Structure formats: C-alpha cells, structure tokens
Amino acid sequence: MKAPDFWDDPQKANEIIQKVQGLKELTEPWQEIRSKLEDVEVLEELAREEEDEDAMQEAADKLEKLEEAVSKFELRSMLHEREDPQNAFLSIQAGAGGTESCDWAQMLLRMYSRWAEHEGYKTELVESRAGEEAGIKSATLHVVGKWAFGYLKSERGVHRLVRISPFDSSNRRHTSFAGVDVVPDIEDDIEVDIDENEFEMDFMKSSGPGGQHVNKVASAVRLKHVPTGITVMCQSERSQHKNRRIAWNLMKSKLYQYEKRQREKELEKLYDEKGTIAWGNQIRSYVLQPYQMVKDTRTDYETSNVDKVLDGDLNDFMEAYLRHRLEQKTTQK
C-alpha cells in the first residue's frame, strides 16, 4: 500500500484495502486479547503476593470478560467465505400445518428480528403475506450489518415446533413447520449474467395493513426467474420503482447463490438439507410440550431455555453449526 504506484489501478487498490481491513478485523482483536491477558496475569500475580482478595476478584472478573471476548473472536475466525461479511436476505415460509404453521412463521420472524436487534443489526421487512386466520404465510427480512450472512447461513432449513395449540379449543398438542432460507446481499462488483427475457414481473397492491395507499396503488413487485422458478417479492416501499430495485437486488443475490452452489456441486446437497417443509426434514426442533427443549439435529446442540431462544438468543446454535461445518471440511481434506 506504500508503493508509489499503488493507486494507479484504483479497483485493484480498493480490493487490497478491503483484504487488509478483513485481516485487521482478525489480527487487531487477537493482539488486544493477548495484551489484556498479560495484564490479568500481572494483576493475579500481585494479588497472590499481597493476598489481596479484592484484587483476586477483580482479576477473576476480567478473566471472565476476556473468555467472552475469546469466544466471540473464535466464532468470527470461522467466517472465512467471501459472502460471510455481507448483509443478508432471510426468507421464512410457512409449511405443513395450516394456521399453526403461519403462527410459527410469525414467531420465527420475531425471533430473528430480536436476534438482529441484540447484535446491533438493522432490519427491514421486504415483504410479508398474512395468514388467513393468524401469522404469516411468508416474509423476507433484510438484515443489514457486517457478517450478517456469515451468522445467519446456519439457520437455513426446516424448523419444527411442538406445542399445545392456542388455536385448538381441546388444548391438543400440534406440530408445525416453517422453512428458512438465507442468501447474501452480494457486493456490487460481483457480476451475475441476467437475461431479462427469462423473467416475469407482476405488479400488485401491497397486502396487510398500511392505510389508503396499499389499497389504491399497485406498488408491490413480484419477480420470477422462469428457468429456475426462483421468485421474489417486495412491498416494503411506497414507491414501485424502489420496490423493483430491491426485488432485482434480492433476485440477483438468489441467482448468485444458486450459481455458486452449482459450481461447487453443493446445490443438490443444500436443498436436500432443507427439503420439504414437513416431517423428517427439520434442522432444528423447538419443543414446548410435554417438556421444553430446543435441539439442532445437525450438531446435537440443545438447550432447555426455550423462551430465551425464541427471544433471539441464537449465538450458541450458530457457533455449534460453524464448528460442525469446520470439522466436516477438515475431515474431507
């Protein structure tokens, strides 16, 4: 970067700067952790020599915080794919189970919105289709912030809920399903070949509450890629032009992810993992009755604190998934 001709090629220079920033995001926290660890060791040594219980407690408290920092650093170090730092589009689709599944899809939307809030990410509801009686049939959430896709990619698959139904007057136990898909909001410099003749675009009135505007103006946009059947929809903006732009960005992201999986010969495996949104294909089960347990079937990680998970506490599940994927890749090598 100090070379006199560094800026002769601005595009290449910016690529190098981005790589350097990515490396610094790993090296600088590591250096900070090492420095703080040395400080704690010195504090603990002095406390032992002087038999100072207050100082020993202070050292223990600092060590506990340092362990949390190490855990976050270790998790971040597992996000090494090109798309991991990007924003993400997270889509939820109600599956088998009717009203129950629509309500479950609404619960998942809240769960991921809460997770994003906890992690300091911004969210925007790109589209949402209400269920006939309750909940949502589908929704797409735009999650904006560094590493959003890297973390959320662990959530792609079928999620299963077991509970006493609030819609059943006989208080019977019901099982509901919802599918979650996640694609990166890809960088502008990534090119995707698009033939506009392969797309169908429809305009409609926005669904759900929203005042007079949604009842009069066909501002919502639905875009379908005919060869693959990939369909996206956007109704978040009052402007049809803005909704078209967001829809094209979402479609571009989905097509890029589709093509990437094909090149890596992983697309079939990916969609087999998600499969039909019904029995036998879930990646995670959320059991509220007859006992309380959330368990990931891929990693076997589980917790009995269901309420905390449904309120967005997902980092332990994400970490377990990333470790699982890392172990798989290491074994394959």
C-alpha positions as CSV (number, residue, x, y, z in Angstrom):
1,M,0.0,0.0,0.0
2,K,3.0,2.3,0.4
3,A,4.2,1.7,-3.1
4,P,4.2,4.9,-5.3
5,D,2.1,3.2,-8.0
6,F,-0.5,1.8,-5.5
7,W,-3.3,4.0,-6.8
8,D,-2.5,3.6,-10.5
9,D,-5.2,0.9,-10.6
10,P,-8.0,2.1,-8.2
11,Q,-10.1,-1.0,-8.5
12,K,-7.2,-3.3,-7.5
13,A,-6.1,-0.8,-4.8
14,N,-9.6,-0.9,-3.2
15,E,-9.6,-4.7,-3.3
16,I,-6.3,-4.8,-1.4
17,I,-7.6,-2.3,1.1
18,Q,-10.7,-4.5,1.7
19,K,-8.4,-7.5,2.2
20,V,-6.3,-5.6,4.7
21,Q,-9.4,-4.5,6.6
22,G,-10.6,-8.1,6.7
23,L,-7.2,-9.2,8.1
24,K,-7.1,-6.4,10.7
25,E,-10.5,-7.5,11.9
26,L,-8.8,-10.7,13.0
27,T,-5.3,-9.6,14.0
28,E,-6.2,-6.5,16.0
29,P,-8.7,-8.3,18.3
30,W,-6.2,-11.1,18.8
31,Q,-3.5,-8.6,19.8
32,E,-5.9,-6.9,22.1
33,I,-6.8,-10.2,23.8
34,R,-3.1,-11.1,24.3
35,S,-2.4,-7.7,25.8
36,K,-5.4,-7.9,28.2
37,L,-4.4,-11.5,29.2
38,E,-0.9,-10.3,30.1
39,D,-2.5,-7.5,32.3
40,V,-4.7,-10.1,34.1
41,E,-1.7,-12.4,34.7
42,V,0.2,-9.5,36.3
43,L,-2.8,-8.4,38.4
44,E,-3.3,-12.0,39.6
45,E,0.4,-12.4,40.5
46,L,0.4,-9.2,42.5
47,A,-2.8,-10.2,44.2
48,R,-1.4,-13.6,45.3
49,E,1.8,-12.0,46.6
50,E,-0.1,-9.4,48.7
51,E,-3.0,-11.8,49.5
52,D,-5.4,-9.2,48.3
53,E,-8.9,-10.8,47.9
54,D,-10.4,-7.8,46.2
55,A,-7.6,-7.8,43.6
56,M,-8.1,-11.5,43.1
57,Q,-11.8,-11.0,42.5
58,E,-11.0,-8.2,40.0
59,A,-8.6,-10.5,38.1
60,A,-11.3,-13.2,38.0
61,D,-13.9,-10.7,36.7
62,K,-11.5,-9.5,34.0
63,L,-10.7,-13.1,33.0
64,E,-14.3,-13.9,32.6
65,K,-14.9,-11.0,30.3
66,L,-11.7,-12.0,28.4
67,E,-13.1,-15.5,27.9
68,E,-16.2,-14.0,26.3
69,A,-14.0,-11.9,24.0
70,V,-12.0,-15.1,23.0
71,S,-15.3,-16.9,22.3
72,K,-16.5,-14.1,20.0
73,F,-13.1,-13.9,18.3
74,E,-13.0,-17.6,17.7
75,L,-16.5,-17.6,16.2
76,R,-15.6,-14.7,13.9
77,S,-12.5,-16.5,12.7
78,M,-14.7,-19.3,11.4
79,L,-16.4,-16.8,8.9
80,H,-13.9,-17.0,6.1
81,E,-16.1,-17.4,2.9
82,R,-16.3,-14.4,0.5
83,E,-20.0,-13.7,1.2
84,D,-19.8,-14.0,5.0
85,P,-19.3,-10.3,5.7
86,Q,-22.3,-9.3,3.6
87,N,-25.8,-8.2,4.6
88,A,-28.4,-11.0,4.3
89,F,-31.9,-11.6,3.0
90,L,-33.7,-14.1,5.3
91,S,-36.9,-15.6,4.0
92,I,-39.5,-17.6,6.0
93,Q,-42.1,-19.8,4.5
94,A,-44.9,-21.5,6.5
95,G,-45.1,-25.2,5.8
96,A,-47.4,-28.1,6.7
97,G,-49.8,-27.3,9.5
98,G,-52.1,-24.5,8.2
99,T,-52.8,-21.7,10.7
100,E,-50.4,-23.3,13.2
101,S,-47.5,-23.1,10.8
102,C,-48.4,-19.5,9.8
103,D,-48.3,-18.6,13.5
104,W,-45.0,-20.4,13.9
105,A,-43.6,-18.5,10.9
106,Q,-44.6,-15.3,12.6
107,M,-42.8,-16.4,15.8
108,L,-39.6,-17.2,13.8
109,L,-39.8,-13.7,12.2
110,R,-39.9,-12.2,15.6
111,M,-37.0,-14.5,16.8
112,Y,-34.7,-13.4,14.0
113,S,-35.7,-9.7,14.4
114,R,-34.8,-9.9,18.1
115,W,-31.5,-11.6,17.3
116,A,-30.6,-8.9,14.9
117,E,-31.6,-6.2,17.5
118,H,-29.4,-7.9,20.1
119,E,-26.4,-8.0,17.7
120,G,-26.8,-4.4,16.6
121,Y,-28.1,-5.1,13.1
122,K,-30.7,-3.1,11.3
123,T,-33.6,-4.9,9.7
124,E,-36.2,-4.1,7.0
125,L,-39.2,-6.2,6.2
126,V,-39.0,-6.5,2.4
127,E,-42.3,-8.5,2.0
128,S,-44.9,-10.3,4.1
129,R,-48.0,-12.3,3.3
130,A,-50.5,-12.6,6.1
131,G,-52.1,-16.0,7.0
132,E,-55.8,-16.5,6.5
133,E,-56.5,-16.6,10.3
134,A,-53.2,-15.7,12.0
135,G,-49.5,-15.3,11.5
136,I,-47.8,-15.1,8.1
137,K,-47.6,-17.3,5.1
138,S,-44.2,-15.9,4.1
139,A,-41.9,-13.0,4.8
140,T,-38.5,-11.7,3.8
141,L,-36.3,-9.8,6.2
142,H,-33.3,-7.7,5.0
143,V,-30.6,-7.8,7.8
144,V,-28.0,-5.1,7.4
145,G,-24.7,-5.2,9.1
146,K,-21.2,-6.7,8.9
147,W,-21.2,-10.6,9.0
148,A,-25.0,-10.9,8.9
149,F,-24.9,-13.6,6.3
150,G,-22.0,-15.4,7.9
151,Y,-24.0,-15.9,11.0
152,L,-27.5,-16.4,9.6
153,K,-26.5,-19.0,7.0
154,S,-26.6,-21.5,9.9
155,E,-30.4,-21.0,10.0
156,R,-31.2,-22.3,6.5
157,G,-33.5,-25.3,6.7
158,V,-36.8,-26.5,8.2
159,H,-37.7,-25.5,11.7
160,R,-40.2,-27.7,13.7
161,L,-42.4,-26.6,16.6
162,V,-44.2,-28.8,19.1
163,R,-46.7,-27.1,21.5
164,I,-50.2,-27.0,22.9
165,S,-52.1,-25.2,20.2
166,P,-53.5,-21.8,21.1
167,F,-56.0,-22.3,18.2
168,D,-57.3,-25.7,19.4
169,S,-60.2,-25.5,21.9
170,S,-59.4,-29.0,23.0
171,N,-55.8,-28.0,24.0
172,R,-54.2,-30.7,21.9
173,R,-50.5,-30.9,21.1
174,H,-49.7,-29.8,17.5
175,T,-46.6,-30.0,15.3
176,S,-45.8,-27.1,13.0
177,F,-43.2,-26.5,10.3
178,A,-41.6,-23.4,8.7
179,G,-38.8,-23.2,6.2
180,V,-36.0,-20.6,6.4
181,D,-33.7,-19.6,3.5
182,V,-30.8,-17.1,3.7
183,V,-28.9,-15.5,0.8
184,P,-26.2,-12.8,0.9
185,D,-26.9,-9.3,-0.2
186,I,-24.0,-9.6,-2.7
187,E,-21.4,-6.9,-3.5
188,D,-21.9,-4.6,-6.5
189,D,-18.6,-5.8,-8.0
190,I,-19.9,-9.4,-8.3
191,E,-21.5,-9.9,-11.7
192,V,-24.5,-12.1,-12.4
193,D,-25.5,-12.7,-16.0
194,I,-29.1,-11.7,-16.3
195,D,-31.3,-12.2,-19.5
196,E,-34.3,-10.0,-18.8
197,N,-36.3,-12.3,-21.3
198,E,-36.1,-15.1,-18.7
199,F,-38.0,-13.1,-16.1
200,E,-41.7,-12.4,-15.4
201,M,-42.6,-9.3,-13.4
202,D,-46.0,-8.6,-11.9
203,F,-47.3,-5.6,-10.0
204,M,-50.0,-5.7,-7.3
205,K,-51.4,-3.9,-4.3
206,S,-49.4,-4.3,-1.1
207,S,-51.1,-6.8,1.3
208,G,-51.7,-6.3,5.0
209,P,-52.3,-3.1,7.0
210,G,-50.9,0.2,5.6
211,G,-53.6,2.8,5.1
212,Q,-55.2,4.0,1.9
213,H,-52.0,3.7,-0.1
214,V,-51.9,-0.1,-0.1
215,N,-55.5,-0.3,-1.3
216,K,-55.1,2.0,-4.3
217,V,-51.7,1.8,-5.7
218,A,-50.1,-1.4,-7.3
219,S,-46.7,-0.7,-5.8
220,A,-45.7,-4.3,-4.7
221,V,-43.4,-6.1,-7.2
222,R,-43.2,-9.9,-7.8
223,L,-40.3,-11.1,-9.9
224,K,-39.9,-14.7,-11.2
225,H,-36.9,-16.3,-12.9
226,V,-38.6,-18.7,-15.2
227,P,-35.8,-21.2,-15.8
228,T,-35.1,-21.9,-12.1
229,G,-38.5,-21.0,-10.7
230,I,-36.9,-18.6,-8.2
231,T,-39.5,-16.0,-7.1
232,V,-39.0,-12.9,-5.0
233,M,-41.4,-10.2,-3.9
234,C,-41.0,-6.7,-2.4
235,Q,-43.7,-4.5,-0.9
236,S,-41.7,-2.6,1.7
237,E,-41.6,0.8,-0.1
238,R,-44.5,3.1,-1.2
239,S,-42.7,3.6,-4.5
240,Q,-43.0,0.9,-7.2
241,H,-39.6,2.0,-8.5
242,K,-37.9,1.4,-5.2
243,N,-39.6,-2.0,-4.8
244,R,-38.4,-3.0,-8.2
245,R,-34.9,-2.1,-7.3
246,I,-35.0,-4.1,-4.1
247,A,-36.6,-7.1,-5.9
248,W,-33.9,-7.1,-8.5
249,N,-31.2,-7.0,-5.8
250,L,-32.8,-9.9,-4.0
251,M,-33.2,-11.9,-7.2
252,K,-29.5,-11.2,-8.1
253,S,-28.5,-12.4,-4.7
254,K,-30.5,-15.6,-5.0
255,L,-29.3,-16.3,-8.5
256,Y,-25.7,-15.7,-7.5
257,Q,-26.1,-18.1,-4.6
258,Y,-27.8,-20.6,-6.9
259,E,-25.0,-20.5,-9.4
260,K,-22.3,-20.6,-6.7
261,R,-23.8,-23.8,-5.3
262,Q,-23.9,-25.3,-8.7
263,R,-20.3,-24.6,-9.4
264,E,-19.3,-26.1,-6.1
265,K,-21.6,-29.1,-6.7
266,E,-23.3,-28.4,-3.4
267,L,-26.7,-27.1,-4.6
268,E,-28.4,-30.5,-4.6
269,K,-27.0,-31.2,-1.1
270,L,-28.1,-27.8,0.1
271,Y,-31.7,-28.2,-1.0
272,D,-31.8,-31.8,0.2
273,E,-30.9,-30.4,3.6
274,K,-33.8,-28.0,3.5
275,G,-36.1,-30.5,1.7
276,T,-39.9,-30.5,2.1
277,I,-41.2,-28.2,4.8
278,A,-42.6,-31.2,6.8
279,W,-41.8,-34.3,8.8
280,G,-38.3,-35.7,8.6
281,N,-36.5,-32.7,7.1
282,Q,-36.1,-30.4,10.1
283,I,-32.7,-29.0,11.1
284,R,-34.0,-27.8,14.5
285,S,-36.8,-28.8,16.8
286,Y,-38.4,-26.4,19.3
287,V,-40.4,-28.4,21.9
288,L,-42.7,-26.5,24.3
289,Q,-44.8,-29.5,25.4
290,P,-44.6,-32.1,27.1
291,Y,-41.1,-30.8,28.0
292,Q,-39.1,-27.8,27.0
293,M,-36.1,-28.3,24.6
294,V,-34.6,-26.7,21.5
295,K,-32.3,-29.2,19.7
296,D,-30.3,-28.8,16.4
297,T,-30.4,-32.1,14.6
298,R,-27.2,-31.4,12.6
299,T,-24.9,-30.6,15.6
300,D,-26.9,-32.2,18.5
301,Y,-26.5,-28.9,20.4
302,E,-29.5,-28.4,22.7
303,T,-30.9,-26.1,25.5
304,S,-33.9,-26.2,27.7
305,N,-34.2,-22.4,27.8
306,V,-36.8,-22.2,25.0
307,D,-38.0,-18.7,25.9
308,K,-34.5,-17.3,25.6
309,V,-34.0,-18.9,22.2
310,L,-37.4,-17.6,20.9
311,D,-36.3,-14.2,22.1
312,G,-33.3,-14.2,19.8
313,D,-30.6,-15.9,21.8
314,L,-29.2,-18.0,18.8
315,N,-25.4,-17.4,19.0
316,D,-24.7,-20.8,20.7
317,F,-26.6,-22.6,17.9
318,M,-24.7,-20.6,15.3
319,E,-21.4,-21.3,16.8
320,A,-22.1,-25.0,17.1
321,Y,-23.1,-25.1,13.4
322,L,-19.9,-23.2,12.3
323,R,-17.8,-25.6,14.3
324,H,-19.6,-28.5,12.8
325,R,-19.0,-27.2,9.3
326,L,-15.4,-26.6,10.0
327,E,-14.9,-30.1,11.3
328,Q,-16.6,-31.5,8.2
329,K,-14.3,-29.6,5.9
330,T,-11.2,-30.6,7.9
331,T,-12.3,-34.3,7.7
332,Q,-12.9,-34.1,4.0
333,K,-9.4,-32.7,3.4
